Amino acid sequence: MTGAPDIATAWSWLLERRPGTRGAMQDSLRPLVEAAYAEARLRSLYPFPTHGTLRFLRAAPPWTEPNHDDLPFILCGEPPYKVYTSGYAALLGRSDTPAGAVALLVDQLPPS
């Protein structure tokens, strides 16, 4: 799987479901990606679906800073969607809708 070289391309490839893009063909991921893209704060982060989660990273690869993956993320699949802190340290909440899960995540983002 190829990783997008920058944030805008990563969003574009996910939304287009470009073949070979990480997570692009997962039907359960699609509503979460669309809901996340609707949030301006999340559009400035690198969307990174991996191991059944939708993560938001501070930068595009290659990752050289240790805190690139320290933000909350959404556990994908069937509702309810679960939002966790980085490293599964704490469950922040659950939502029956993608938009609700995204809103919960955005509320937990550190100030920009």
Salt bridges, closest charged atoms under 4 A:
ASP27 OD1 - ARG17 NH2 2.68
GLU34 OE2 - ARG30 NE 2.91
ASP69 OD1 - ARG55 NH1 3.94
ASP70 OD1 - ARG58 NE 2.73
